[in-house]
Amino acid sequence: MTYNNTQPGASKPHAAGAGMRGEIQQKWGKFNAQEIAALKDKNDLVAQVQTKYQLDKTQAQSDDDAFAKRRQL
């Protein structure tokens, strides 16, 4: 799972990425738009969640896994 920005002309990946960023902001409200746009991948998100919410890595990973699983339903 990657969170990179895509080129403006790429419709589907860009829309999916933009939707995911919105969902990340809803789930973890302490992130601002710039921080979300700068996310590179799942590991980056876990590290940022860990830092922002002062969680240990296991808990941050678990939260991200639950988020990803919910998105697939």
CHARMM internal coordinates of N, CA and C (Angstrom, degrees):
IC EDIT
DIST 1 N 1 CA 1.4343
DIST 1 CA 1 C 1.5186
ANGL 1 N 1 CA 1 C 107.91
DIST 1 C 2 N 1.3249
ANGL 1 CA 1 C 2 N 117.30
DIHE 1 N 1 CA 1 C 2 N 122.46
DIST 2 N 2 CA 1.4500
ANGL 1 C 2 N 2 CA 120.33
DIHE 1 CA 1 C 2 N 2 CA 178.05
DIST 2 CA 2 C 1.5128
ANGL 2 N 2 CA 2 C 109.62
DIHE 1 C 2 N 2 CA 2 C -116.59
DIST 2 C 3 N 1.3071
ANGL 2 CA 2 C 3 N 115.51
DIHE 2 N 2 CA 2 C 3 N 157.12
DIST 3 N 3 CA 1.4559
ANGL 2 C 3 N 3 CA 121.69
DIHE 2 CA 2 C 3 N 3 CA -177.34
DIST 3 CA 3 C 1.5139
ANGL 3 N 3 CA 3 C 111.32
DIHE 2 C 3 N 3 CA 3 C -120.87
DIST 3 C 4 N 1.3198
ANGL 3 CA 3 C 4 N 117.18
DIHE 3 N 3 CA 3 C 4 N 13.35
DIST 4 N 4 CA 1.4594
ANGL 3 C 4 N 4 CA 120.82
DIHE 3 CA 3 C 4 N 4 CA -177.16
DIST 4 CA 4 C 1.5139
ANGL 4 N 4 CA 4 C 111.64
DIHE 3 C 4 N 4 CA 4 C -63.28
DIST 4 C 5 N 1.3213
ANGL 4 CA 4 C 5 N 114.24
DIHE 4 N 4 CA 4 C 5 N 149.42
DIST 5 N 5 CA 1.4632
ANGL 4 C 5 N 5 CA 119.87
DIHE 4 CA 4 C 5 N 5 CA 171.44
DIST 5 CA 5 C 1.5133
ANGL 5 N 5 CA 5 C 108.24
DIHE 4 C 5 N 5 CA 5 C -69.03
DIST 5 C 6 N 1.3180
ANGL 5 CA 5 C 6 N 117.10
DIHE 5 N 5 CA 5 C 6 N 147.24
DIST 6 N 6 CA 1.4468
ANGL 5 C 6 N 6 CA 121.04
DIHE 5 CA 5 C 6 N 6 CA 176.57
DIST 6 CA 6 C 1.5153
ANGL 6 N 6 CA 6 C 108.39
DIHE 5 C 6 N 6 CA 6 C -113.01
DIST 6 C 7 N 1.3036
ANGL 6 CA 6 C 7 N 116.24
DIHE 6 N 6 CA 6 C 7 N 168.48
DIST 7 N 7 CA 1.4571
ANGL 6 C 7 N 7 CA 120.69
DIHE 6 CA 6 C 7 N 7 CA 179.41
DIST 7 CA 7 C 1.5237
ANGL 7 N 7 CA 7 C 109.64
DIHE 6 C 7 N 7 CA 7 C -65.44
DIST 7 C 8 N 1.3436
ANGL 7 CA 7 C 8 N 117.76
DIHE 7 N 7 CA 7 C 8 N 145.98
DIST 8 N 8 CA 1.4665
ANGL 7 C 8 N 8 CA 121.12
DIHE 7 CA 7 C 8 N 8 CA -178.58
DIST 8 CA 8 C 1.5222
ANGL 8 N 8 CA 8 C 113.93
DIHE 7 C 8 N 8 CA 8 C -56.61
DIST 8 C 9 N 1.3186
ANGL 8 CA 8 C 9 N 119.29
DIHE 8 N 8 CA 8 C 9 N -29.12
DIST 9 N 9 CA 1.4541
ANGL 8 C 9 N 9 CA 121.40
DIHE 8 CA 8 C 9 N 9 CA -178.48
DIST 9 CA 9 C 1.5178
ANGL 9 N 9 CA 9 C 113.93
DIHE 8 C 9 N 9 CA 9 C -77.59
DIST 9 C 10 N 1.3221
ANGL 9 CA 9 C 10 N 118.31
DIHE 9 N 9 CA 9 C 10 N -13.17
DIST 10 N 10 CA 1.4592
ANGL 9 C 10 N 10 CA 121.88
DIHE 9 CA 9 C 10 N 10 CA -177.78
DIST 10 CA 10 C 1.5150
ANGL 10 N 10 CA 10 C 108.85
DIHE 9 C 10 N 10 CA 10 C -86.56
DIST 10 C 11 N 1.3217
ANGL 10 CA 10 C 11 N 117.05
DIHE 10 N 10 CA 10 C 11 N 102.98
DIST 11 N 11 CA 1.4581
ANGL 10 C 11 N 11 CA 120.54
DIHE 10 CA 10 C 11 N 11 CA -170.47
DIST 11 CA 11 C 1.5249
ANGL 11 N 11 CA 11 C 114.44
DIHE 10 C 11 N 11 CA 11 C -70.94
DIST 11 C 12 N 1.3045
ANGL 11 CA 11 C 12 N 118.88
DIHE 11 N 11 CA 11 C 12 N -59.59
DIST 12 N 12 CA 1.4592
ANGL 11 C 12 N 12 CA 119.83
DIHE 11 CA 11 C 12 N 12 CA -174.53
DIST 12 CA 12 C 1.5315
ANGL 12 N 12 CA 12 C 114.05
DIHE 11 C 12 N 12 CA 12 C -65.12
DIST 12 C 13 N 1.3314
ANGL 12 CA 12 C 13 N 120.37
DIHE 12 N 12 CA 12 C 13 N -54.52
DIST 13 N 13 CA 1.4650
ANGL 12 C 13 N 13 CA 118.57
DIHE 12 CA 12 C 13 N 13 CA -179.80
DIST 13 CA 13 C 1.5111
ANGL 13 N 13 CA 13 C 112.57
DIHE 12 C 13 N 13 CA 13 C -59.28
DIST 13 C 14 N 1.3354
ANGL 13 CA 13 C 14 N 117.36
DIHE 13 N 13 CA 13 C 14 N -38.97
DIST 14 N 14 CA 1.4599
ANGL 13 C 14 N 14 CA 120.20
DIHE 13 CA 13 C 14 N 14 CA 179.84
DIST 14 CA 14 C 1.5278
ANGL 14 N 14 CA 14 C 109.99
DIHE 13 C 14 N 14 CA 14 C -63.59
DIST 14 C 15 N 1.3285
ANGL 14 CA 14 C 15 N 116.62
DIHE 14 N 14 CA 14 C 15 N -44.68
DIST 15 N 15 CA 1.4586
ANGL 14 C 15 N 15 CA 120.19
DIHE 14 CA 14 C 15 N 15 CA -179.55
DIST 15 CA 15 C 1.5188
ANGL 15 N 15 CA 15 C 110.39
DIHE 14 C 15 N 15 CA 15 C -63.81
DIST 15 C 16 N 1.3228
ANGL 15 CA 15 C 16 N 116.97
DIHE 15 N 15 CA 15 C 16 N -41.72
DIST 16 N 16 CA 1.4655
ANGL 15 C 16 N 16 CA 120.03
DIHE 15 CA 15 C 16 N 16 CA 179.13
DIST 16 CA 16 C 1.5171
ANGL 16 N 16 CA 16 C 110.35
DIHE 15 C 16 N 16 CA 16 C -65.22
DIST 16 C 17 N 1.3391
ANGL 16 CA 16 C 17 N 117.12
DIHE 16 N 16 CA 16 C 17 N -42.96
DIST 17 N 17 CA 1.4597
ANGL 16 C 17 N 17 CA 120.89
DIHE 16 CA 16 C 17 N 17 CA 178.80
DIST 17 CA 17 C 1.5092
ANGL 17 N 17 CA 17 C 111.80
DIHE 16 C 17 N 17 CA 17 C -63.54
DIST 17 C 18 N 1.3290
ANGL 17 CA 17 C 18 N 117.09
DIHE 17 N 17 CA 17 C 18 N -42.68
DIST 18 N 18 CA 1.4598
ANGL 17 C 18 N 18 CA 121.31
DIHE 17 CA 17 C 18 N 18 CA 179.51
DIST 18 CA 18 C 1.5249
ANGL 18 N 18 CA 18 C 110.04
DIHE 17 C 18 N 18 CA 18 C -64.50
DIST 18 C 19 N 1.3233
ANGL 18 CA 18 C 19 N 117.44
DIHE 18 N 18 CA 18 C 19 N -40.07
DIST 19 N 19 CA 1.4590
ANGL 18 C 19 N 19 CA 121.00
DIHE 18 CA 18 C 19 N 19 CA 178.14
DIST 19 CA 19 C 1.5138
ANGL 19 N 19 CA 19 C 111.72
DIHE 18 C 19 N 19 CA 19 C -64.67
DIST 19 C 20 N 1.3266
ANGL 19 CA 19 C 20 N 115.57
DIHE 19 N 19 CA 19 C 20 N -41.52
DIST 20 N 20 CA 1.4568
ANGL 19 C 20 N 20 CA 119.65
DIHE 19 CA 19 C 20 N 20 CA 179.12
DIST 20 CA 20 C 1.5228
ANGL 20 N 20 CA 20 C 110.60
DIHE 19 C 20 N 20 CA 20 C -64.62
DIST 20 C 21 N 1.3359
ANGL 20 CA 20 C 21 N 117.11
DIHE 20 N 20 CA 20 C 21 N -41.42
DIST 21 N 21 CA 1.4552
ANGL 20 C 21 N 21 CA 119.48
DIHE 20 CA 20 C 21 N 21 CA 179.32
DIST 21 CA 21 C 1.5246
ANGL 21 N 21 CA 21 C 110.57
DIHE 20 C 21 N 21 CA 21 C -62.09
DIST 21 C 22 N 1.3219
ANGL 21 CA 21 C 22 N 117.25
DIHE 21 N 21 CA 21 C 22 N -39.46
DIST 22 N 22 CA 1.4627
ANGL 21 C 22 N 22 CA 120.84
DIHE 21 CA 21 C 22 N 22 CA 177.20
DIST 22 CA 22 C 1.5229
ANGL 22 N 22 CA 22 C 111.43
DIHE 21 C 22 N 22 CA 22 C -63.33
DIST 22 C 23 N 1.3239
ANGL 22 CA 22 C 23 N 115.39
DIHE 22 N 22 CA 22 C 23 N -40.60
DIST 23 N 23 CA 1.4691
ANGL 22 C 23 N 23 CA 119.51
DIHE 22 CA 22 C 23 N 23 CA 178.37
DIST 23 CA 23 C 1.5254
ANGL 23 N 23 CA 23 C 111.23
DIHE 22 C 23 N 23 CA 23 C -67.51
DIST 23 C 24 N 1.3225
ANGL 23 CA 23 C 24 N 116.78
DIHE 23 N 23 CA 23 C 24 N -36.12
DIST 24 N 24 CA 1.4653
ANGL 23 C 24 N 24 CA 120.17
DIHE 23 CA 23 C 24 N 24 CA 176.76
DIST 24 CA 24 C 1.5208
ANGL 24 N 24 CA 24 C 109.42
DIHE 23 C 24 N 24 CA 24 C -63.06
DIST 24 C 25 N 1.3305
ANGL 24 CA 24 C 25 N 116.65
DIHE 24 N 24 CA 24 C 25 N -43.14
DIST 25 N 25 CA 1.4643
ANGL 24 C 25 N 25 CA 119.67
DIHE 24 CA 24 C 25 N 25 CA -179.78
DIST 25 CA 25 C 1.5281
ANGL 25 N 25 CA 25 C 110.97
DIHE 24 C 25 N 25 CA 25 C -65.95
DIST 25 C 26 N 1.3244
ANGL 25 CA 25 C 26 N 117.76
DIHE 25 N 25 CA 25 C 26 N -35.77
DIST 26 N 26 CA 1.4665
ANGL 25 C 26 N 26 CA 120.13
DIHE 25 CA 25 C 26 N 26 CA 176.62
DIST 26 CA 26 C 1.5225
ANGL 26 N 26 CA 26 C 111.24
DIHE 25 C 26 N 26 CA 26 C -66.97
DIST 26 C 27 N 1.3283
ANGL 26 CA 26 C 27 N 116.61
DIHE 26 N 26 CA 26 C 27 N -43.80
DIST 27 N 27 CA 1.4663
ANGL 26 C 27 N 27 CA 121.71
DIHE 26 CA 26 C 27 N 27 CA -177.87
DIST 27 CA 27 C 1.5220
ANGL 27 N 27 CA 27 C 111.56
DIHE 26 C 27 N 27 CA 27 C -69.21
DIST 27 C 28 N 1.3347
ANGL 27 CA 27 C 28 N 115.92
DIHE 27 N 27 CA 27 C 28 N -46.29
DIST 28 N 28 CA 1.4662
ANGL 27 C 28 N 28 CA 121.31
DIHE 27 CA 27 C 28 N 28 CA -176.63
DIST 28 CA 28 C 1.5219
ANGL 28 N 28 CA 28 C 108.01
DIHE 27 C 28 N 28 CA 28 C -119.67
DIST 28 C 29 N 1.3074
ANGL 28 CA 28 C 29 N 117.36
DIHE 28 N 28 CA 28 C 29 N 84.70
DIST 29 N 29 CA 1.4598
ANGL 28 C 29 N 29 CA 123.92
DIHE 28 CA 28 C 29 N 29 CA -173.69
DIST 29 CA 29 C 1.5158
ANGL 29 N 29 CA 29 C 116.23
DIHE 28 C 29 N 29 CA 29 C -65.91
DIST 29 C 30 N 1.3185
ANGL 29 CA 29 C 30 N 118.31
DIHE 29 N 29 CA 29 C 30 N -10.49
DIST 30 N 30 CA 1.4603
ANGL 29 C 30 N 30 CA 119.87
DIHE 29 CA 29 C 30 N 30 CA 179.45
DIST 30 CA 30 C 1.5270
ANGL 30 N 30 CA 30 C 112.77
DIHE 29 C 30 N 30 CA 30 C -77.27
DIST 30 C 31 N 1.3360
ANGL 30 CA 30 C 31 N 117.35
DIHE 30 N 30 CA 30 C 31 N -10.27
DIST 31 N 31 CA 1.4617
ANGL 30 C 31 N 31 CA 120.99
DIHE 30 CA 30 C 31 N 31 CA 178.64
DIST 31 CA 31 C 1.5205
ANGL 31 N 31 CA 31 C 110.45
DIHE 30 C 31 N 31 CA 31 C -83.56
DIST 31 C 32 N 1.3174
ANGL 31 CA 31 C 32 N 116.94
DIHE 31 N 31 CA 31 C 32 N 138.00
DIST 32 N 32 CA 1.4639
ANGL 31 C 32 N 32 CA 119.13
DIHE 31 CA 31 C 32 N 32 CA 172.02
DIST 32 CA 32 C 1.5275
ANGL 32 N 32 CA 32 C 108.20
DIHE 31 C 32 N 32 CA 32 C -95.21
DIST 32 C 33 N 1.3193
ANGL 32 CA 32 C 33 N 116.33
DIHE 32 N 32 CA 32 C 33 N 172.34
DIST 33 N 33 CA 1.4609
ANGL 32 C 33 N 33 CA 121.27
DIHE 32 CA 32 C 33 N 33 CA -175.22
DIST 33 CA 33 C 1.5256
ANGL 33 N 33 CA 33 C 112.26
DIHE 32 C 33 N 33 CA 33 C -60.91
DIST 33 C 34 N 1.3293
ANGL 33 CA 33 C 34 N 117.36
DIHE 33 N 33 CA 33 C 34 N -38.45
DIST 34 N 34 CA 1.4665
ANGL 33 C 34 N 34 CA 120.39
DIHE 33 CA 33 C 34 N 34 CA 179.36
DIST 34 CA 34 C 1.5205
ANGL 34 N 34 CA 34 C 111.40
DIHE 33 C 34 N 34 CA 34 C -63.80
DIST 34 C 35 N 1.3136
ANGL 34 CA 34 C 35 N 116.84
DIHE 34 N 34 CA 34 C 35 N -42.48
DIST 35 N 35 CA 1.4684
ANGL 34 C 35 N 35 CA 120.51
DIHE 34 CA 34 C 35 N 35 CA 179.99
DIST 35 CA 35 C 1.5246
ANGL 35 N 35 CA 35 C 110.80
DIHE 34 C 35 N 35 CA 35 C -64.65
DIST 35 C 36 N 1.3028
ANGL 35 CA 35 C 36 N 116.63
DIHE 35 N 35 CA 35 C 36 N -40.80
DIST 36 N 36 CA 1.4633
ANGL 35 C 36 N 36 CA 120.36
DIHE 35 CA 35 C 36 N 36 CA 179.49
DIST 36 CA 36 C 1.5254
ANGL 36 N 36 CA 36 C 110.56
DIHE 35 C 36 N 36 CA 36 C -67.11
DIST 36 C 37 N 1.3251
ANGL 36 CA 36 C 37 N 117.10
DIHE 36 N 36 CA 36 C 37 N -42.07
DIST 37 N 37 CA 1.4646
ANGL 36 C 37 N 37 CA 120.91
DIHE 36 CA 36 C 37 N 37 CA 179.27
DIST 37 CA 37 C 1.5277
ANGL 37 N 37 CA 37 C 111.56
DIHE 36 C 37 N 37 CA 37 C -63.48
DIST 37 C 38 N 1.3279
ANGL 37 CA 37 C 38 N 117.14
DIHE 37 N 37 CA 37 C 38 N -27.95
DIST 38 N 38 CA 1.4635
ANGL 37 C 38 N 38 CA 121.34
DIHE 37 CA 37 C 38 N 38 CA -177.72
DIST 38 CA 38 C 1.5284
ANGL 38 N 38 CA 38 C 113.13
DIHE 37 C 38 N 38 CA 38 C -83.49
DIST 38 C 39 N 1.3286
ANGL 38 CA 38 C 39 N 118.58
DIHE 38 N 38 CA 38 C 39 N -8.58
DIST 39 N 39 CA 1.4586
ANGL 38 C 39 N 39 CA 120.54
DIHE 38 CA 38 C 39 N 39 CA -179.77
DIST 39 CA 39 C 1.5221
ANGL 39 N 39 CA 39 C 110.45
DIHE 38 C 39 N 39 CA 39 C -62.38
DIST 39 C 40 N 1.3213
ANGL 39 CA 39 C 40 N 115.64
DIHE 39 N 39 CA 39 C 40 N 134.05
DIST 40 N 40 CA 1.4634
ANGL 39 C 40 N 40 CA 120.87
DIHE 39 CA 39 C 40 N 40 CA -176.46
DIST 40 CA 40 C 1.5147
ANGL 40 N 40 CA 40 C 113.15
DIHE 39 C 40 N 40 CA 40 C -99.28
DIST 40 C 41 N 1.3362
ANGL 40 CA 40 C 41 N 116.93
DIHE 40 N 40 CA 40 C 41 N -38.11
DIST 41 N 41 CA 1.4567
ANGL 40 C 41 N 41 CA 120.50
DIHE 40 CA 40 C 41 N 41 CA -176.67
DIST 41 CA 41 C 1.5242
ANGL 41 N 41 CA 41 C 109.26
DIHE 40 C 41 N 41 CA 41 C -163.87
DIST 41 C 42 N 1.3203
ANGL 41 CA 41 C 42 N 114.66
DIHE 41 N 41 CA 41 C 42 N -176.06
DIST 42 N 42 CA 1.4626
ANGL 41 C 42 N 42 CA 120.78
DIHE 41 CA 41 C 42 N 42 CA -177.68
DIST 42 CA 42 C 1.5315
ANGL 42 N 42 CA 42 C 111.88
DIHE 41 C 42 N 42 CA 42 C -60.30
DIST 42 C 43 N 1.3283
ANGL 42 CA 42 C 43 N 116.33
DIHE 42 N 42 CA 42 C 43 N -41.97
DIST 43 N 43 CA 1.4718
ANGL 42 C 43 N 43 CA 118.91
DIHE 42 CA 42 C 43 N 43 CA 179.80
DIST 43 CA 43 C 1.5188
ANGL 43 N 43 CA 43 C 111.67
DIHE 42 C 43 N 43 CA 43 C -62.88
DIST 43 C 44 N 1.3178
ANGL 43 CA 43 C 44 N 116.48
DIHE 43 N 43 CA 43 C 44 N -36.75
DIST 44 N 44 CA 1.4651
ANGL 43 C 44 N 44 CA 121.12
DIHE 43 CA 43 C 44 N 44 CA 177.71
DIST 44 CA 44 C 1.5309
ANGL 44 N 44 CA 44 C 109.91
DIHE 43 C 44 N 44 CA 44 C -65.17
DIST 44 C 45 N 1.3245
ANGL 44 CA 44 C 45 N 116.35
DIHE 44 N 44 CA 44 C 45 N -43.72
DIST 45 N 45 CA 1.4713
ANGL 44 C 45 N 45 CA 120.00
DIHE 44 CA 44 C 45 N 45 CA 177.90
DIST 45 CA 45 C 1.5229
ANGL 45 N 45 CA 45 C 110.50
DIHE 44 C 45 N 45 CA 45 C -60.54
DIST 45 C 46 N 1.3268
ANGL 45 CA 45 C 46 N 117.21
DIHE 45 N 45 CA 45 C 46 N -46.04
DIST 46 N 46 CA 1.4729
ANGL 45 C 46 N 46 CA 120.67
DIHE 45 CA 45 C 46 N 46 CA 179.78
DIST 46 CA 46 C 1.5210
ANGL 46 N 46 CA 46 C 110.19
DIHE 45 C 46 N 46 CA 46 C -59.21
DIST 46 C 47 N 1.3273
ANGL 46 CA 46 C 47 N 116.96
DIHE 46 N 46 CA 46 C 47 N -44.96
DIST 47 N 47 CA 1.4671
ANGL 46 C 47 N 47 CA 120.55
DIHE 46 CA 46 C 47 N 47 CA 179.97
DIST 47 CA 47 C 1.5228
ANGL 47 N 47 CA 47 C 111.17
DIHE 46 C 47 N 47 CA 47 C -62.74
DIST 47 C 48 N 1.3267
ANGL 47 CA 47 C 48 N 116.97
DIHE 47 N 47 CA 47 C 48 N -40.85
DIST 48 N 48 CA 1.4606
ANGL 47 C 48 N 48 CA 120.34
DIHE 47 CA 47 C 48 N 48 CA -179.72
DIST 48 CA 48 C 1.5286
ANGL 48 N 48 CA 48 C 111.70
DIHE 47 C 48 N 48 CA 48 C -69.25
DIST 48 C 49 N 1.3342
ANGL 48 CA 48 C 49 N 117.25
DIHE 48 N 48 CA 48 C 49 N -40.08
DIST 49 N 49 CA 1.4723
ANGL 48 C 49 N 49 CA 121.07
DIHE 48 CA 48 C 49 N 49 CA 176.59
DIST 49 CA 49 C 1.5278
ANGL 49 N 49 CA 49 C 108.93
DIHE 48 C 49 N 49 CA 49 C -62.47
DIST 49 C 50 N 1.3061
ANGL 49 CA 49 C 50 N 115.83
DIHE 49 N 49 CA 49 C 50 N -43.63
DIST 50 N 50 CA 1.4647
ANGL 49 C 50 N 50 CA 121.40
DIHE 49 CA 49 C 50 N 50 CA 179.39
DIST 50 CA 50 C 1.5302
ANGL 50 N 50 CA 50 C 110.35
DIHE 49 C 50 N 50 CA 50 C -57.41
DIST 50 C 51 N 1.3160
ANGL 50 CA 50 C 51 N 116.95
DIHE 50 N 50 CA 50 C 51 N -45.33
DIST 51 N 51 CA 1.4636
ANGL 50 C 51 N 51 CA 121.83
DIHE 50 CA 50 C 51 N 51 CA -178.60
DIST 51 CA 51 C 1.5234
ANGL 51 N 51 CA 51 C 111.84
DIHE 50 C 51 N 51 CA 51 C -70.52
DIST 51 C 52 N 1.3264
ANGL 51 CA 51 C 52 N 116.97
DIHE 51 N 51 CA 51 C 52 N -50.56
DIST 52 N 52 CA 1.4681
ANGL 51 C 52 N 52 CA 121.45
DIHE 51 CA 51 C 52 N 52 CA -175.49
DIST 52 CA 52 C 1.5224
ANGL 52 N 52 CA 52 C 113.00
DIHE 51 C 52 N 52 CA 52 C -63.24
DIST 52 C 53 N 1.3345
ANGL 52 CA 52 C 53 N 115.87
DIHE 52 N 52 CA 52 C 53 N -38.34
DIST 53 N 53 CA 1.4593
ANGL 52 C 53 N 53 CA 120.01
DIHE 52 CA 52 C 53 N 53 CA -174.10
DIST 53 CA 53 C 1.5255
ANGL 53 N 53 CA 53 C 112.52
DIHE 52 C 53 N 53 CA 53 C -105.70
DIST 53 C 54 N 1.3285
ANGL 53 CA 53 C 54 N 117.03
DIHE 53 N 53 CA 53 C 54 N 7.49
DIST 54 N 54 CA 1.4623
ANGL 53 C 54 N 54 CA 123.27
DIHE 53 CA 53 C 54 N 54 CA 178.27
DIST 54 CA 54 C 1.5349
ANGL 54 N 54 CA 54 C 111.55
DIHE 53 C 54 N 54 CA 54 C 50.52
DIST 54 C 55 N 1.3329
ANGL 54 CA 54 C 55 N 114.70
DIHE 54 N 54 CA 54 C 55 N 50.16
DIST 55 N 55 CA 1.4582
ANGL 54 C 55 N 55 CA 122.05
DIHE 54 CA 54 C 55 N 55 CA 178.96
DIST 55 CA 55 C 1.5210
ANGL 55 N 55 CA 55 C 109.01
DIHE 54 C 55 N 55 CA 55 C -103.99
DIST 55 C 56 N 1.3292
ANGL 55 CA 55 C 56 N 116.26
DIHE 55 N 55 CA 55 C 56 N 156.92
DIST 56 N 56 CA 1.4584
ANGL 55 C 56 N 56 CA 117.30
DIHE 55 CA 55 C 56 N 56 CA 170.87
DIST 56 CA 56 C 1.5301
ANGL 56 N 56 CA 56 C 107.86
DIHE 55 C 56 N 56 CA 56 C -76.67
DIST 56 C 57 N 1.3103
ANGL 56 CA 56 C 57 N 115.73
DIHE 56 N 56 CA 56 C 57 N 163.50
DIST 57 N 57 CA 1.4673
ANGL 56 C 57 N 57 CA 120.23
DIHE 56 CA 56 C 57 N 57 CA -174.39
DIST 57 CA 57 C 1.5257
ANGL 57 N 57 CA 57 C 112.24
DIHE 56 C 57 N 57 CA 57 C -59.60
DIST 57 C 58 N 1.3103
ANGL 57 CA 57 C 58 N 117.38
DIHE 57 N 57 CA 57 C 58 N -38.71
DIST 58 N 58 CA 1.4639
ANGL 57 C 58 N 58 CA 121.17
DIHE 57 CA 57 C 58 N 58 CA -179.41
DIST 58 CA 58 C 1.5254
ANGL 58 N 58 CA 58 C 111.07
DIHE 57 C 58 N 58 CA 58 C -61.38
DIST 58 C 59 N 1.3279
ANGL 58 CA 58 C 59 N 117.33
DIHE 58 N 58 CA 58 C 59 N -43.79
DIST 59 N 59 CA 1.4674
ANGL 58 C 59 N 59 CA 120.89
DIHE 58 CA 58 C 59 N 59 CA -179.81
DIST 59 CA 59 C 1.5273
ANGL 59 N 59 CA 59 C 110.73
DIHE 58 C 59 N 59 CA 59 C -68.52
DIST 59 C 60 N 1.3187
ANGL 59 CA 59 C 60 N 117.16
DIHE 59 N 59 CA 59 C 60 N -42.68
DIST 60 N 60 CA 1.4653
ANGL 59 C 60 N 60 CA 120.53
DIHE 59 CA 59 C 60 N 60 CA 178.56
DIST 60 CA 60 C 1.5288
ANGL 60 N 60 CA 60 C 110.42
DIHE 59 C 60 N 60 CA 60 C -61.51
DIST 60 C 61 N 1.3272
ANGL 60 CA 60 C 61 N 117.05
DIHE 60 N 60 CA 60 C 61 N -41.83
DIST 61 N 61 CA 1.4650
ANGL 60 C 61 N 61 CA 121.83
DIHE 60 CA 60 C 61 N 61 CA 178.11
DIST 61 CA 61 C 1.5219
ANGL 61 N 61 CA 61 C 110.60
DIHE 60 C 61 N 61 CA 61 C -63.82
DIST 61 C 62 N 1.3208
ANGL 61 CA 61 C 62 N 116.47
DIHE 61 N 61 CA 61 C 62 N -42.61
DIST 62 N 62 CA 1.4595
ANGL 61 C 62 N 62 CA 121.52
DIHE 61 CA 61 C 62 N 62 CA 179.01
DIST 62 CA 62 C 1.5349
ANGL 62 N 62 CA 62 C 110.94
DIHE 61 C 62 N 62 CA 62 C -62.10
DIST 62 C 63 N 1.3336
ANGL 62 CA 62 C 63 N 116.66
DIHE 62 N 62 CA 62 C 63 N -43.10
DIST 63 N 63 CA 1.4658
ANGL 62 C 63 N 63 CA 120.71
DIHE 62 CA 62 C 63 N 63 CA 178.09
DIST 63 CA 63 C 1.5233
ANGL 63 N 63 CA 63 C 110.91
DIHE 62 C 63 N 63 CA 63 C -62.39
DIST 63 C 64 N 1.3333
ANGL 63 CA 63 C 64 N 116.69
DIHE 63 N 63 CA 63 C 64 N -42.62
DIST 64 N 64 CA 1.4604
ANGL 63 C 64 N 64 CA 120.45
DIHE 63 CA 63 C 64 N 64 CA 178.97
DIST 64 CA 64 C 1.5247
ANGL 64 N 64 CA 64 C 110.99
DIHE 63 C 64 N 64 CA 64 C -66.28
DIST 64 C 65 N 1.3207
ANGL 64 CA 64 C 65 N 117.56
DIHE 64 N 64 CA 64 C 65 N -41.24
DIST 65 N 65 CA 1.4679
ANGL 64 C 65 N 65 CA 120.89
DIHE 64 CA 64 C 65 N 65 CA 178.32
DIST 65 CA 65 C 1.5236
ANGL 65 N 65 CA 65 C 111.08
DIHE 64 C 65 N 65 CA 65 C -61.11
DIST 65 C 66 N 1.3311
ANGL 65 CA 65 C 66 N 116.86
DIHE 65 N 65 CA 65 C 66 N -42.05
DIST 66 N 66 CA 1.4668
ANGL 65 C 66 N 66 CA 120.82
DIHE 65 CA 65 C 66 N 66 CA 178.57
DIST 66 CA 66 C 1.5296
ANGL 66 N 66 CA 66 C 110.10
DIHE 65 C 66 N 66 CA 66 C -64.86
DIST 66 C 67 N 1.3164
ANGL 66 CA 66 C 67 N 116.69
DIHE 66 N 66 CA 66 C 67 N -39.97
DIST 67 N 67 CA 1.4630
ANGL 66 C 67 N 67 CA 121.64
DIHE 66 CA 66 C 67 N 67 CA 177.24
DIST 67 CA 67 C 1.5305
ANGL 67 N 67 CA 67 C 110.45
DIHE 66 C 67 N 67 CA 67 C -61.34
DIST 67 C 68 N 1.3260
ANGL 67 CA 67 C 68 N 117.00
DIHE 67 N 67 CA 67 C 68 N -47.69
DIST 68 N 68 CA 1.4646
ANGL 67 C 68 N 68 CA 121.66
DIHE 67 CA 67 C 68 N 68 CA -179.07
DIST 68 CA 68 C 1.5318
ANGL 68 N 68 CA 68 C 110.93
DIHE 67 C 68 N 68 CA 68 C -64.49
DIST 68 C 69 N 1.3082
ANGL 68 CA 68 C 69 N 116.93
DIHE 68 N 68 CA 68 C 69 N -40.68
DIST 69 N 69 CA 1.4687
ANGL 68 C 69 N 69 CA 120.48
DIHE 68 CA 68 C 69 N 69 CA -179.73
DIST 69 CA 69 C 1.5273
ANGL 69 N 69 CA 69 C 110.49
DIHE 68 C 69 N 69 CA 69 C -64.41
DIST 69 C 70 N 1.3181
ANGL 69 CA 69 C 70 N 116.94
DIHE 69 N 69 CA 69 C 70 N -42.33
DIST 70 N 70 CA 1.4657
ANGL 69 C 70 N 70 CA 121.12
DIHE 69 CA 69 C 70 N 70 CA 179.64
DIST 70 CA 70 C 1.5282
ANGL 70 N 70 CA 70 C 110.86
DIHE 69 C 70 N 70 CA 70 C -63.17
DIST 70 C 71 N 1.3416
ANGL 70 CA 70 C 71 N 117.00
DIHE 70 N 70 CA 70 C 71 N -35.76
DIST 71 N 71 CA 1.4660
ANGL 70 C 71 N 71 CA 121.44
DIHE 70 CA 70 C 71 N 71 CA 179.67
DIST 71 CA 71 C 1.5287
ANGL 71 N 71 CA 71 C 111.58
DIHE 70 C 71 N 71 CA 71 C -65.81
DIST 71 C 72 N 1.3315
ANGL 71 CA 71 C 72 N 117.63
DIHE 71 N 71 CA 71 C 72 N -28.60
DIST 72 N 72 CA 1.4657
ANGL 71 C 72 N 72 CA 121.37
DIHE 71 CA 71 C 72 N 72 CA -176.32
DIST 72 CA 72 C 1.5280
ANGL 72 N 72 CA 72 C 112.29
DIHE 71 C 72 N 72 CA 72 C -80.02
DIST 72 C 73 N 1.3023
ANGL 72 CA 72 C 73 N 117.74
DIHE 72 N 72 CA 72 C 73 N -17.96
DIST 73 N 73 CA 1.4634
ANGL 72 C 73 N 73 CA 120.66
DIHE 72 CA 72 C 73 N 73 CA -177.92
DIST 73 CA 73 C 1.5052
ANGL 73 N 73 CA 73 C 112.90
DIHE 72 C 73 N 73 CA 73 C -71.06
END
COOR INIT
IC SEED 1 N 1 CA 1 C
IC BUILD
